[in-house]
Amino acid sequence: MMRDFEGKDGIMQFGGMSAVEIAERFGTPIYVTDEQIVRENYRRVYEAFSRFMETEIHYACKANTNLAILRILEQEGSCIDAVSIGEVLTCLKAGFSPERIMYTGVNVSDKELKEVVDTGCRINIDSESELERLSEILGDKRKGFPISFRVTPGVSSGHGTKVMTGGKGSKFGIPYNRVMDTYARAKELGYDIKGIHAHTGSGGNTTDPFIEVVEVLIELTNRLKDELDIHLEFIDFGGGLGVPYKPQEEECDVNELGAEITDMILEETDVKKVCLEPGRYIVCDSTILLSKINDVKDAGPKRYVGIDAGFNVLIRPSFYDSYHHVALANKFNKACVAKYEVVGPICESGDYIAHDRILPDPKEGDILCVYNAGAYGFSMSSRYNSRPLCAEVLVNDGKAELIREAETMDDLWKHQIIPERLR
């Protein structure tokens, strides 16, 4: 079930605080994260697997790269799934040691590959071209250099086609029919081959796709051992663990998933370590987006609630047609009166946060809360319409701290240059 929150005298409570008080103190729009929910989510998924076998959680940091949130996960013992040199450097800045960072890029340039090598983090190779180019970069140092490979399992899952990554013909990974030859080439080049990895997609709420992809990885692992005498240390079945965005939506049962997958790996292979890459699962419901209502409009066929957060702040509804639950933080659990479109201030008809939501008599100045905003919320926000990026706040047991300042207009202009001839 979607995480619910308490109300006190009609005011939404979040992290032991009044959501309205947070909005008034720090301004809107603003992302607010509850530290204890982040820790709770990490521990739940880690324990679901680690009670059966050695486990590494590689937090998929593209979901949310705020340094404070990364620091919380570093303290919890998490590892990192990074997809760019920027994410690698951000995680190093947050205190992660290089060996706790796994880099899995796609269509990686030589420049980025060199920079990743220089950091000392682990590399999960996405293509045969990347393998050969990495060999040229490393030279003799490739002997014994630890690597793993991302393979295309032919299994897809996710909340939409834009986030399905594991199907046949995907741009990600080594095609299934090239896997054995690629591992053979890596062995010939002298690499220390550590593991195998696949990813089906993002936002799956059932266990079936994960079971399917692990079956493929087990089959390949055993073929590598039998045909090439390559003995892998880990199987990494990727991320994509779904979370419920709607009130009655079912969530992925991580305890069931952990029991089934570890049993399969331990029974059918010699591999002793399992890795997985949850991002959304750890941070999604830890964060709300608070926004102020600027305008309430009756447009005849539709009524509109206009807020100060558009798709520049939260793009998922416009980009993925994603559902996010909304509520009025200052009229929490009050009787609802009519349906409204919740829209932002961006000059696009596609700028919306929620369609056809029943709300309790919204007024200008009310605070609207958007649920499940921690994953791909701030990390996908933009400066479109010349609107500076918003602030972020961390709450913990009734105390709130700013973890990202809101940008100013000067920040938007900072790196722009008007040539002398135009002055």
Buried (B, 14 or more C-beta within 10 A) or exposed (E): EBBEBEBEEBBBBBBBBBBBBBBBEBBBBBBBBBBBBBBEBBBBBBEBBBEBBBBBBBBBBBBBBBBBBBBBBBEBEBBBBBBBBEBBBBBBEBEBEBEBBBBBBBEBEEEBBBBBBEBEBBBBBBBBEBBEBBBEBBEEEBEEBEBBBBBBBBBBBBBEEEBBBBBEEBEBBBBBEBBBEBBBBBBEBBBBBBBBBBBBBBBBBEBEBBBBBBBBBBEBBBBBBEEBEBEBBBBBBBBBBBBBBEEEBEBBBBBEBBBBBBEBBBEBBEBEBBBBBBBBBBBBBBBBBBBBBBEBEEEEEEBBBBBBBBBBBBBBBBBBEBBBBBBBBBBBBBEBEEEBBBBBBBEBEEBBBBBEBEBBEBEEEBBBBBBBBBBBBBBBBEEBBEBBBBBBBBBBEEEBEBBBEBBEEEEBEEEEEEEEEEE
